[in-house]
Amino acid sequence: MNDLIPCFGVVSILLIIFGFLAFLRYMNYKGTIALAEKGLTKPESKSNNKGLLRWGIVITAIGLALSIGLYTIGFVADENTYPFRLGPWMLGGFVPLFLGLGLILLHYLTEKE
C-alpha cells in the first residue's frame, strides 16, 4: 500500500503536465480555426532560426558537465573491468552530449544562405 502513494503522485503530476500541454495545443487550434473562419492566416514568425543552435549548445553543455561528473565513478570501479574507466554510467552524459552535437550539426547543415 505504501508503494502506491508515490506511484499515484508521479502519475498525477504527469497527467497535470500533459493535460496542460494538451490544453495549450487545443487553444492554439481554436485560434487558428477562428482566423481561418475570417479568411486570415497566422502571421509568419520572424525568428532567425537560431533555435537549433541555442538548444544544441545548452544540451551539449549539460551533457559535457554530466560526462565529466560521471567519469569520476570509474575510479571506484575496477580498472580492468572497464577500459579507460568508461562504464555504462557514462551514458547519462554521453546521450545529451551527442544529442546536442547533433542539433548543432543539424543547424549548420540546414542553414539557408
C-alpha distances in whole Angstrom, upper triangle without the diagonal:
4,5,5,7,10,10,11,13,15,16,17,19,21,21,23,25,26,27,29,31,31,33,35,36,37,39,41,42,43,45,47,47,49,51,52,53,55,57,55,54,51,53,53,51,53,51,53,50,49,45,45,47,45,42,43,44,41,39,41,41,37,38,40,39,36,38,40,37,35,38,38,35,38,39,37,37,40,43,44,40,40,44,44,41,39,36,33,32,35,34,32,35,37,36,36,40,41,39,41,44,44,44,47,49,48,50,53,53,53,55,57,61
4,5,6,8,9,11,12,14,15,16,18,20,21,22,24,26,26,28,30,31,32,34,36,37,38,40,41,43,45,46,47,49,51,52,53,55,57,55,53,50,52,52,50,52,50,51,49,47,44,43,45,43,40,41,42,38,36,39,39,35,35,38,36,33,35,37,34,32,35,35,32,35,37,34,34,37,40,42,38,38,42,42,39,37,34,31,30,33,32,30,33,35,34,34,37,39,38,39,42,43,42,45,47,47,48,51,52,51,53,56,59
4,6,6,7,9,10,11,13,15,16,17,19,21,22,23,24,27,28,29,31,33,34,35,37,38,39,41,43,44,45,47,49,50,51,53,55,53,51,48,50,49,47,49,47,49,46,45,41,40,42,40,37,38,39,36,34,36,36,32,32,35,33,30,32,34,31,30,33,33,30,33,35,32,32,35,38,39,36,35,39,39,36,34,31,28,27,30,29,26,30,32,31,31,34,36,34,36,39,39,39,42,44,43,45,48,48,48,50,53,56
4,6,5,6,8,10,10,12,14,15,16,18,20,21,22,24,26,26,28,30,31,32,34,36,37,38,40,42,42,44,46,47,48,51,52,50,48,46,48,48,46,48,46,48,45,44,40,40,42,40,36,38,39,36,34,37,37,33,33,36,35,32,34,36,33,32,35,35,32,35,37,35,35,38,41,42,38,38,41,42,38,36,33,30,29,31,30,28,31,33,31,32,35,36,35,36,40,39,39,42,44,43,44,48,48,48,49,52,56
4,5,5,6,9,10,11,12,14,15,16,18,20,21,23,24,25,27,29,30,31,33,35,36,37,39,41,41,43,45,46,47,50,51,49,47,45,47,46,44,47,44,46,44,43,39,39,41,39,35,37,38,35,33,36,36,32,33,35,34,31,34,35,32,31,35,35,32,35,37,35,35,39,41,43,39,39,42,42,39,37,34,31,29,32,30,28,31,33,31,31,35,36,34,36,39,39,39,42,44,43,44,47,48,47,49,52,55
4,5,5,6,9,10,11,12,14,15,17,18,20,21,23,24,25,27,29,30,32,33,34,36,38,39,40,42,44,45,46,48,50,48,46,43,44,44,42,44,42,43,41,40,36,36,38,35,32,34,35,31,29,32,32,28,29,32,30,27,30,32,29,28,31,31,29,32,34,32,32,36,38,39,36,35,38,38,35,33,30,28,26,28,27,24,27,30,28,28,31,33,31,32,36,36,35,38,40,39,40,44,45,44,46,49,52
4,5,5,6,8,10,11,12,14,16,16,18,20,21,22,24,26,27,28,30,32,33,34,36,37,38,40,42,43,44,47,48,46,44,41,43,43,41,43,41,43,40,39,35,35,37,35,31,33,34,31,29,32,32,28,29,32,30,27,30,32,30,28,32,32,30,32,35,33,33,36,38,39,36,35,38,38,35,33,30,27,25,28,26,24,27,29,27,27,30,32,30,32,35,34,34,37,39,38,39,43,43,43,44,47,50
4,6,5,6,9,10,10,12,14,15,16,18,20,20,22,24,25,26,28,30,31,32,34,36,36,38,40,41,42,45,46,45,43,40,42,42,40,43,41,43,40,39,36,36,38,36,32,34,36,32,30,34,34,30,31,34,33,30,33,35,32,31,35,35,33,36,38,36,36,40,42,43,40,39,41,42,39,36,34,30,29,31,29,26,30,32,29,29,33,34,32,33,37,36,35,38,40,39,40,44,44,43,45,48,51
4,5,5,6,9,10,11,12,14,15,17,19,20,21,23,24,25,27,29,30,31,33,35,36,37,39,41,42,44,45,44,42,39,40,40,38,41,38,40,38,37,33,34,36,33,30,32,33,30,28,31,31,28,29,32,30,28,31,33,30,29,33,33,31,34,37,35,35,39,41,42,39,38,41,40,37,35,33,30,28,30,28,25,28,30,28,27,31,32,30,31,35,35,34,37,39,38,39,42,43,42,44,46,49
4,5,5,6,9,10,11,12,14,15,17,18,20,21,23,24,26,27,29,30,32,33,35,36,38,39,41,43,44,42,40,37,38,38,36,38,36,38,35,34,30,30,32,30,27,29,30,27,25,28,28,25,25,29,27,25,28,30,27,26,30,31,29,32,34,33,33,36,38,40,36,35,37,37,35,32,30,26,24,26,24,22,24,27,24,24,27,29,27,28,31,31,30,33,35,34,35,39,39,39,40,43,46
4,5,5,6,9,10,10,12,14,15,16,18,20,21,22,24,26,26,28,30,31,32,34,36,37,38,41,42,40,38,35,37,37,35,38,36,38,35,35,31,31,33,31,28,30,32,28,26,30,30,27,27,31,30,27,30,32,30,29,33,34,32,34,37,35,35,39,41,42,38,37,39,40,37,34,32,28,27,28,26,24,27,28,26,25,29,30,27,29,32,32,31,34,36,34,36,39,39,38,40,43,46
4,5,5,6,9,10,10,12,14,15,16,18,20,21,22,24,25,26,28,30,31,32,35,36,37,39,40,39,37,34,36,36,35,37,35,38,35,35,31,32,34,32,29,31,32,29,28,31,31,28,29,32,31,29,32,34,32,31,35,36,34,37,39,38,38,42,43,45,42,40,42,42,40,37,35,31,29,31,29,26,29,31,28,27,31,32,29,30,34,33,32,35,37,36,37,40,41,40,41,43,47
4,5,5,6,9,10,11,13,14,15,17,19,20,21,23,24,26,27,29,30,32,33,35,36,38,39,38,35,33,34,34,32,35,33,35,33,32,28,29,31,28,25,28,29,26,24,28,28,25,26,29,28,26,29,31,29,29,32,33,32,35,37,36,36,40,42,43,40,38,40,40,37,35,33,30,27,29,27,24,26,28,25,24,28,29,27,27,31,31,29,32,35,33,34,37,38,37,38,41,44
4,5,5,6,8,10,11,12,14,15,16,18,20,21,22,24,26,27,28,30,32,33,35,37,38,36,33,31,32,32,30,33,31,33,30,30,26,26,29,27,23,26,27,24,23,26,27,24,25,28,27,25,28,30,29,28,31,33,31,34,37,36,36,39,41,42,39,37,39,39,36,33,31,28,26,27,25,22,24,26,23,22,26,27,24,25,29,28,27,30,32,30,31,35,35,34,36,38,41
4,6,5,6,8,10,10,12,14,15,16,18,20,21,22,24,25,26,28,30,31,32,35,36,34,32,30,32,32,30,33,32,34,32,32,28,28,31,29,26,28,30,27,26,29,30,27,28,32,31,29,32,34,32,32,35,37,35,38,40,39,39,43,44,45,42,40,42,42,40,37,35,31,30,31,28,26,28,30,26,25,29,30,27,28,32,31,29,32,34,32,33,37,37,36,37,39,43
4,6,5,6,9,10,10,12,14,15,16,18,20,21,23,24,26,27,29,30,31,33,35,33,31,29,30,31,29,32,30,33,31,30,27,28,30,28,25,28,30,26,25,29,30,27,28,32,31,29,32,34,32,32,36,37,36,39,41,40,41,44,45,47,44,42,44,43,41,38,36,33,31,32,29,27,29,30,27,26,30,31,28,28,32,31,29,32,35,33,33,37,37,36,37,39,42
4,5,5,6,9,10,11,13,14,16,17,19,20,21,23,25,26,28,29,31,32,33,31,29,26,28,28,26,29,27,29,27,27,23,24,26,24,21,24,26,23,22,26,26,23,25,28,27,26,29,31,30,30,33,35,34,36,39,38,39,42,43,45,42,40,41,41,38,36,34,31,29,29,27,24,26,27,24,23,26,27,24,25,28,27,25,28,31,29,29,33,34,32,33,35,39
4,5,5,6,8,10,10,12,14,15,16,18,20,21,22,24,26,27,29,31,32,30,28,25,27,27,25,28,27,29,27,27,23,24,26,25,22,24,26,24,22,26,27,25,26,29,29,27,30,33,31,31,34,36,35,37,40,40,40,43,44,45,42,40,42,41,39,36,34,31,29,30,27,25,26,28,24,23,26,27,24,25,28,27,25,28,30,28,28,32,33,31,32,34,38
4,5,5,6,9,10,10,12,14,15,16,18,20,21,22,24,26,27,29,30,29,27,25,27,27,26,29,28,31,29,29,25,26,29,27,25,28,30,27,26,30,30,28,29,33,32,31,34,36,35,34,38,40,38,41,44,43,43,46,48,49,46,44,45,45,43,40,38,35,33,33,31,28,30,31,28,27,30,31,27,28,31,30,28,31,33,31,31,35,35,33,35,36,40
4,5,5,6,9,10,11,12,14,15,17,19,20,21,23,24,26,28,29,27,25,23,24,25,23,26,25,28,26,27,23,25,27,25,23,26,28,25,24,28,29,27,28,32,31,30,33,35,34,34,38,39,38,41,44,43,44,47,48,50,46,44,46,45,43,40,38,35,33,34,31,28,30,31,28,26,29,30,27,27,30,29,27,30,32,30,30,34,34,32,33,35,38
4,5,5,6,9,10,11,12,14,15,17,18,20,21,23,25,26,27,25,23,20,22,22,21,24,23,25,23,24,20,21,24,23,20,23,25,23,22,26,27,25,26,30,29,28,31,34,33,33,36,38,37,40,43,42,42,46,46,48,45,42,44,43,41,38,37,33,32,32,29,27,28,29,25,24,27,27,24,24,27,26,24,27,29,26,26,30,31,29,30,31,34
4,5,5,6,9,10,10,12,14,15,16,18,20,21,23,25,26,24,22,20,22,23,22,25,24,27,25,26,23,24,27,25,23,26,28,26,25,29,30,28,29,33,33,32,34,37,36,36,39,41,40,42,45,45,45,48,49,50,47,45,46,45,44,40,39,36,34,34,31,29,30,31,28,26,30,30,26,27,30,28,26,29,31,28,28,32,32,30,31,33,36
4,5,5,6,9,10,10,12,14,15,16,18,20,21,23,24,23,21,19,22,23,22,25,25,28,26,27,24,25,29,27,25,28,30,28,27,31,32,30,32,35,35,34,37,39,38,38,41,43,42,45,48,47,48,51,52,53,50,48,49,48,47,43,42,39,37,37,34,32,33,34,31,29,32,32,29,29,32,31,28,31,33,31,30,34,34,32,33,34,37
4,5,5,6,9,10,11,12,14,15,17,18,20,22,23,21,19,16,18,19,18,21,21,24,23,24,21,22,25,24,22,25,27,25,25,29,30,28,30,33,33,32,35,37,37,37,40,42,42,44,47,47,47,50,51,52,49,47,48,47,46,42,41,38,36,36,33,31,32,33,29,27,30,31,27,27,30,29,26,28,31,28,27,31,32,29,30,31,34
4,5,5,6,9,10,11,12,14,16,17,19,20,21,19,17,15,17,18,17,21,20,24,22,23,20,22,25,24,22,25,27,25,25,29,30,29,30,33,34,33,35,38,37,37,40,43,42,44,47,47,47,50,51,52,49,46,47,47,45,42,41,38,36,36,33,31,32,32,29,27,30,30,26,26,29,27,25,27,29,26,26,30,30,27,28,29,32
4,5,5,6,9,10,10,12,14,15,16,19,20,19,17,16,19,20,20,23,23,27,25,27,24,25,29,27,26,29,31,29,29,32,34,32,34,37,37,36,39,42,41,41,44,46,45,48,51,50,50,54,54,55,52,50,51,50,49,46,44,41,40,39,36,34,35,36,32,31,34,33,30,30,33,31,28,31,33,30,30,33,33,30,31,32,35
4,5,5,6,9,10,11,12,14,15,17,19,17,16,14,17,18,18,22,22,25,25,26,23,25,29,27,26,29,31,29,29,33,34,33,34,38,38,37,40,42,42,42,45,47,47,49,52,52,52,55,56,57,54,52,53,52,50,47,46,43,41,41,38,36,37,37,34,32,35,35,31,31,34,32,29,32,34,31,30,33,34,31,32,32,35
4,5,5,6,9,10,11,12,14,16,17,15,13,11,13,15,15,18,19,22,21,23,20,23,26,25,23,26,29,27,28,31,32,31,33,36,36,36,38,41,41,41,44,46,46,48,51,51,51,54,55,56,53,50,51,50,49,46,45,42,41,40,37,35,35,36,32,30,33,33,29,29,31,30,27,29,31,28,27,30,31,27,28,28,31
4,5,5,6,9,10,11,12,15,15,14,12,11,15,16,17,20,21,24,23,25,23,25,28,27,26,29,31,30,30,33,35,34,35,38,39,38,41,43,43,43,46,48,48,50,53,53,53,56,56,57,54,52,52,52,51,47,46,43,42,41,38,36,37,37,34,32,35,34,30,30,33,31,28,31,32,29,28,32,32,28,29,29,32
4,5,5,6,9,10,11,13,14,13,13,12,15,18,19,22,23,27,26,28,26,28,31,30,29,32,34,33,33,36,38,37,38,41,42,41,44,46,46,46,49,51,51,53,56,56,56,59,59,61,58,55,56,55,54,51,49,46,45,45,41,40,40,41,37,35,38,38,34,34,37,35,32,34,36,32,32,35,35,32,32,32,35
4,5,5,6,9,10,11,13,11,10,9,12,15,16,19,21,24,24,26,24,26,29,28,28,31,33,32,32,35,37,36,38,41,41,41,43,46,46,46,49,51,51,53,56,56,56,60,60,61,58,55,56,55,54,51,50,47,46,45,42,40,40,40,37,35,37,37,33,33,36,34,31,33,35,31,30,33,34,30,31,30,33
4,5,5,6,9,10,11,9,8,7,11,13,14,18,20,23,22,25,23,25,28,28,27,30,32,32,32,35,37,36,37,40,41,41,43,46,46,46,49,51,51,53,56,56,56,59,59,61,58,55,55,55,54,50,49,47,45,44,41,40,40,40,37,34,37,36,33,32,35,32,29,32,33,29,28,32,31,28,28,28,31
4,5,5,6,9,10,10,9,10,14,16,18,22,23,27,26,29,27,29,32,32,31,33,36,35,35,38,40,39,41,44,44,44,46,49,49,49,52,54,54,56,59,59,59,62,62,63,60,57,58,57,56,53,52,49,48,47,44,42,43,43,39,37,40,39,35,35,38,36,33,35,36,33,32,35,35,31,32,31,34
4,5,5,7,9,9,10,10,14,17,19,22,24,27,27,30,28,30,34,33,32,35,37,36,37,40,41,41,42,45,46,46,48,51,50,51,54,56,56,58,61,61,61,64,64,66,63,60,61,60,59,55,54,51,50,49,46,45,45,45,42,40,42,42,38,38,40,38,35,37,38,35,34,37,37,33,34,33,35
4,5,5,6,5,6,7,10,14,16,19,21,25,25,28,26,29,32,31,31,34,36,35,36,39,41,40,42,45,45,45,48,50,50,51,53,56,56,58,61,61,61,64,64,65,63,60,60,59,58,55,54,51,50,49,46,44,45,44,41,39,41,41,37,36,39,37,33,35,36,33,32,35,35,31,31,30,32
4,5,5,5,6,9,12,15,17,21,23,26,26,29,28,30,33,33,32,35,37,37,37,40,42,42,43,46,47,47,49,51,52,52,54,57,57,59,62,62,62,65,65,66,63,60,60,60,59,56,55,52,51,50,47,45,45,45,42,40,42,41,37,37,39,37,34,36,37,33,32,35,34,31,31,30,32
4,5,8,10,12,15,18,21,24,26,30,30,33,31,33,36,36,36,38,41,40,40,43,45,45,46,49,50,50,52,54,55,55,57,60,60,62,65,65,65,68,68,69,66,63,64,63,62,59,58,55,54,53,50,48,49,48,45,43,45,45,41,41,43,40,37,39,40,37,36,39,38,35,35,34,36
4,6,9,11,14,17,20,23,26,29,29,32,31,34,36,36,36,39,41,41,41,44,46,45,47,50,51,51,53,55,55,56,58,61,61,63,66,66,66,69,69,71,68,65,65,64,64,60,59,57,55,54,51,50,50,50,46,44,46,46,42,41,43,41,38,40,41,38,36,39,39,35,35,33,35
4,7,10,13,16,19,22,24,27,28,31,30,32,35,35,35,38,40,40,40,43,45,45,46,49,50,50,52,55,55,55,58,61,61,62,65,66,66,69,68,70,67,64,64,63,63,59,59,56,55,54,51,49,49,49,45,43,45,44,41,40,42,40,37,38,39,36,34,37,36,33,32,31,33
4,7,9,12,15,18,21,24,24,27,27,29,32,32,32,35,37,37,37,40,42,42,43,46,47,47,49,52,52,53,55,58,58,60,63,63,63,66,66,67,65,61,61,60,60,57,56,53,52,51,48,47,46,46,43,41,42,42,38,37,39,37,34,35,36,33,31,34,34,30,30,28,30
4,6,9,12,15,18,21,21,24,23,25,28,28,28,31,33,33,34,36,38,38,40,42,43,44,46,48,49,49,51,54,55,56,59,60,60,63,62,63,61,58,58,57,56,53,53,50,49,47,45,43,43,42,39,37,39,38,34,34,35,33,30,32,33,29,28,30,30,26,26,24,27
4,6,9,12,14,18,18,21,20,22,25,25,25,28,30,30,31,33,35,35,36,39,40,40,42,45,45,46,48,51,51,53,56,57,57,60,59,61,58,55,55,54,53,50,50,47,46,44,42,40,40,39,36,34,36,35,31,31,32,31,27,29,30,27,25,28,28,24,24,23,25
4,6,9,12,15,16,19,19,21,24,23,24,27,28,29,30,32,34,34,36,38,39,40,42,44,45,46,48,50,51,53,55,56,57,60,59,60,58,55,55,53,53,50,50,47,46,44,42,40,39,39,36,34,35,35,31,30,32,30,26,27,29,26,24,26,27,23,22,21,23
4,6,9,12,12,16,16,18,20,21,21,24,26,26,27,29,31,32,33,35,37,38,39,41,42,43,45,48,49,50,53,54,54,57,56,58,55,52,52,50,50,47,47,45,44,42,39,38,37,36,34,31,32,32,28,27,28,27,23,24,25,22,20,22,23,19,18,17,19
4,6,9,10,13,12,15,17,17,18,21,22,23,24,26,28,28,30,32,33,34,36,38,39,40,42,45,46,47,50,51,51,54,53,55,53,49,49,48,47,44,44,42,41,39,36,35,34,34,31,28,29,29,26,24,26,24,21,21,23,20,18,20,21,18,17,16,18
4,6,9,11,12,15,16,16,18,20,21,22,24,26,27,28,30,32,33,34,36,38,39,40,42,45,46,47,50,51,52,54,53,55,53,50,49,47,47,44,45,43,42,39,37,36,34,34,32,29,29,29,26,24,25,24,21,21,22,20,17,19,21,17,16,15,16
4,5,8,9,12,13,13,14,17,18,18,20,22,23,25,26,28,29,31,32,34,35,36,38,41,42,43,46,47,48,51,50,51,50,46,45,44,43,40,41,39,38,36,34,32,30,30,28,25,26,25,23,20,22,21,17,17,19,17,14,16,18,15,13,13,15
4,6,8,11,11,11,14,15,16,18,20,21,22,24,25,27,28,30,31,33,34,36,37,40,41,42,45,47,47,49,48,50,48,45,44,42,42,39,40,39,37,35,33,32,30,29,27,24,24,24,22,19,20,19,16,15,17,15,12,13,15,13,10,10,12
4,5,7,8,10,11,13,14,16,17,18,20,22,23,24,26,27,29,30,32,33,34,37,39,40,42,44,44,47,45,47,45,42,41,39,39,36,37,35,34,32,30,29,27,26,24,21,21,21,18,16,17,16,12,12,14,12,8,11,13,10,8,9,12
4,6,5,6,9,10,11,12,14,15,17,19,20,21,23,24,26,27,29,30,31,34,36,37,39,41,41,44,43,44,43,39,38,36,36,34,35,33,32,29,27,26,24,23,22,19,19,19,16,14,15,14,11,10,12,11,8,10,13,11,10,11,13
4,5,5,6,8,10,11,12,14,15,17,18,20,21,22,24,26,27,28,30,33,34,35,38,39,39,42,41,43,41,37,37,35,35,32,33,31,30,27,25,24,22,22,20,17,17,17,14,12,14,13,9,10,13,11,9,12,14,12,12,14,17
4,6,5,6,9,10,10,12,14,15,16,18,20,21,22,24,25,26,28,31,32,33,35,37,37,40,38,40,38,35,34,32,32,29,30,28,27,25,22,21,20,19,17,14,14,14,11,9,10,10,6,7,9,7,6,9,11,10,10,13,16
4,6,5,6,9,10,10,12,14,15,16,18,20,21,22,24,25,26,29,31,32,34,36,36,39,37,39,38,34,33,31,31,28,30,28,27,24,23,22,19,18,17,14,14,14,12,9,9,10,7,5,8,8,6,8,11,11,10,14,16
4,5,5,6,9,10,11,13,14,15,17,18,20,21,23,24,26,28,30,31,34,35,36,39,37,39,38,34,34,32,31,29,30,28,27,24,22,21,19,19,17,14,14,15,13,9,11,12,9,8,12,12,10,12,15,15,14,17,19
4,5,5,6,8,10,11,12,14,15,16,18,20,21,22,24,27,28,29,32,33,34,36,35,37,35,32,32,30,29,26,27,25,24,21,20,18,16,16,14,11,12,12,10,7,10,11,7,8,12,11,10,13,15,15,15,18,21
4,6,5,6,8,10,10,12,14,15,16,18,20,21,22,25,26,27,30,32,32,34,33,35,33,29,29,27,27,24,25,23,22,19,18,17,14,14,13,9,9,9,8,4,6,7,5,5,9,9,9,11,13,14,14,18,20
4,6,5,6,9,10,10,12,14,15,16,18,20,21,24,25,26,29,31,31,34,32,35,33,29,29,26,26,24,25,24,22,19,19,17,14,14,14,11,9,11,10,6,8,10,8,7,11,12,11,13,15,16,16,19,21
4,5,5,6,9,10,11,12,14,16,17,18,20,22,24,25,28,29,30,33,32,34,33,29,29,27,26,23,24,23,21,19,18,16,13,14,13,10,10,12,11,7,10,12,10,10,14,15,14,16,19,19,19,22,24
4,5,5,6,9,10,10,12,14,15,16,18,21,22,23,26,27,28,30,30,32,30,26,26,24,24,21,21,20,18,16,14,12,10,11,10,6,7,9,7,5,8,10,9,10,13,14,14,16,18,19,20,23,25
4,5,5,6,9,10,10,12,14,15,16,19,20,21,24,26,26,29,28,30,28,24,24,22,21,19,20,19,17,14,14,12,9,9,9,6,4,7,7,4,6,9,9,9,12,13,14,15,17,19,19,23,25
4,5,5,6,9,10,11,12,14,15,18,20,21,23,25,26,28,27,30,29,25,25,22,21,19,21,20,18,15,15,13,10,11,12,9,7,10,11,8,10,13,12,12,15,17,16,18,20,22,22,25,27
4,5,5,6,9,10,11,12,14,16,18,19,22,23,24,27,26,29,27,24,24,22,21,18,19,18,15,13,13,10,8,10,10,7,7,11,11,9,11,14,14,14,17,18,18,20,23,24,24,28,30
4,5,5,6,9,10,10,12,15,16,17,20,21,22,24,24,26,24,21,21,19,18,15,16,15,13,10,10,8,5,6,7,5,4,8,9,8,10,12,13,13,16,17,18,20,22,23,24,28,30
4,5,5,6,9,10,10,13,15,16,18,20,21,24,22,25,24,20,20,17,16,14,16,16,14,11,11,10,6,8,10,8,6,9,11,10,10,14,15,14,16,19,19,20,22,24,25,29,30
4,5,5,6,9,10,12,14,15,17,19,20,23,23,25,24,21,21,18,17,15,16,16,14,11,13,10,7,10,12,10,9,13,14,12,14,17,17,17,20,22,22,23,26,27,28,31,33
4,5,5,6,8,10,11,13,16,17,18,21,21,23,22,19,19,17,15,13,14,13,10,8,9,7,5,8,10,9,9,12,13,13,15,17,18,18,21,22,23,25,27,28,29,33,35
4,5,5,6,9,10,11,14,16,16,19,18,20,19,16,16,13,12,10,11,11,9,6,8,7,4,6,9,9,8,11,13,13,14,17,18,18,20,22,23,24,26,28,29,33,35
4,6,5,7,10,11,12,15,16,19,18,20,20,16,16,13,12,11,13,14,11,9,12,11,8,10,13,13,11,14,16,16,16,19,21,20,22,25,25,26,28,30,31,35,36
4,6,6,8,10,12,13,15,18,18,21,20,17,18,15,13,12,13,14,11,9,12,10,8,11,14,13,13,16,18,17,19,21,22,23,25,27,28,29,31,33,33,37,39
4,5,6,8,10,11,12,15,15,18,17,14,15,13,10,9,9,10,7,6,9,8,7,10,12,13,13,15,17,18,19,21,23,23,25,27,28,30,31,33,34,38,40
4,5,6,8,10,11,13,13,16,15,12,12,10,7,7,9,10,8,7,10,10,9,11,14,15,14,16,19,19,19,22,24,24,25,28,29,30,31,33,35,38,40
4,5,6,8,10,12,12,16,15,13,14,11,8,9,11,13,10,10,14,13,12,14,17,18,17,20,22,22,23,25,27,27,29,31,32,33,35,37,38,42,43
4,5,6,7,10,11,14,13,11,13,12,8,9,9,10,8,9,12,12,12,14,17,18,18,20,22,23,24,26,28,28,30,32,33,35,36,38,39,43,45
4,5,5,8,8,11,10,8,9,8,5,6,7,10,9,9,13,13,13,14,17,19,18,20,23,24,24,26,28,29,30,32,34,35,36,38,39,43,45
4,5,7,7,11,11,10,11,10,7,9,10,13,12,13,16,17,16,18,21,22,21,23,26,27,27,29,31,32,33,35,37,37,39,41,42,46,48
4,7,9,12,11,11,13,13,9,11,11,13,12,14,17,17,18,19,22,23,23,25,27,28,29,31,33,34,35,37,39,40,41,43,44,48,50
4,6,9,7,8,11,11,8,10,9,11,11,13,16,17,18,19,21,23,23,24,27,28,29,30,33,33,34,36,38,39,40,42,44,48,50
4,6,5,7,10,11,8,11,10,13,14,15,18,20,20,21,24,26,25,26,29,31,31,32,35,36,36,38,40,41,42,44,46,50,52
4,6,6,7,8,6,9,10,14,15,15,18,20,20,20,23,25,24,25,28,29,29,31,34,34,34,37,39,39,40,43,44,48,50
4,6,7,9,9,11,11,15,16,17,19,22,22,21,24,27,26,26,29,31,30,32,35,35,35,38,40,40,41,43,45,49,51
4,7,10,8,9,9,11,13,14,17,19,20,19,22,25,24,25,27,29,29,30,33,34,34,36,38,39,39,42,44,48,50
4,6,5,6,6,9,11,11,14,16,17,16,19,21,21,21,24,26,25,27,30,30,30,32,35,35,36,38,40,44,46
4,5,6,8,11,13,12,15,17,17,16,19,22,20,20,23,25,24,26,29,29,29,31,34,34,34,37,39,42,44
4,5,9,12,13,11,14,17,16,15,18,20,18,19,22,23,22,24,27,27,27,30,32,32,33,36,37,41,42
4,6,10,10,10,13,15,14,14,17,19,18,19,22,23,23,25,28,28,28,31,33,33,34,37,38,42,44
4,7,8,6,9,12,11,11,14,16,15,16,19,20,20,22,24,25,25,28,30,30,31,33,35,39,41
4,5,6,8,10,11,11,13,16,16,17,19,21,21,22,25,26,27,28,31,32,32,34,36,40,42
4,5,6,8,10,10,11,14,15,15,17,20,20,21,24,25,26,27,29,31,31,33,35,39,41
4,5,6,8,9,11,13,14,15,17,19,20,21,23,24,25,27,29,31,31,33,35,38,41
4,5,5,6,9,11,11,12,14,16,16,18,20,21,22,24,26,27,28,30,32,35,38
4,5,5,6,9,9,10,12,14,15,16,18,20,20,22,24,26,26,28,30,33,36
4,6,6,7,9,11,12,13,15,16,18,19,21,22,24,26,27,28,30,33,36
4,6,6,6,9,10,11,12,14,16,17,19,20,22,23,24,26,27,31,34
4,6,5,6,8,10,10,12,14,15,16,18,20,21,22,24,26,29,32
4,5,6,6,9,10,11,12,14,15,16,18,20,21,22,24,28,31
4,6,5,6,8,10,10,12,14,15,16,19,20,21,22,26,29
4,5,5,6,9,10,11,12,14,16,17,18,20,21,25,27
4,5,5,6,9,10,10,12,14,15,16,18,20,23,26
4,5,5,6,9,10,10,12,15,15,16,18,22,25
4,5,5,6,9,10,11,13,14,15,17,20,23
4,5,5,6,9,10,11,12,14,15,19,21
4,5,5,6,9,10,10,12,14,18,20
4,5,5,6,9,10,10,12,16,18
4,5,5,7,9,10,11,14,17
4,5,5,6,9,10,14,16
4,5,5,6,8,12,15
4,6,6,6,10,12
4,6,5,9,11
4,6,9,11
4,6,10
4,6
4
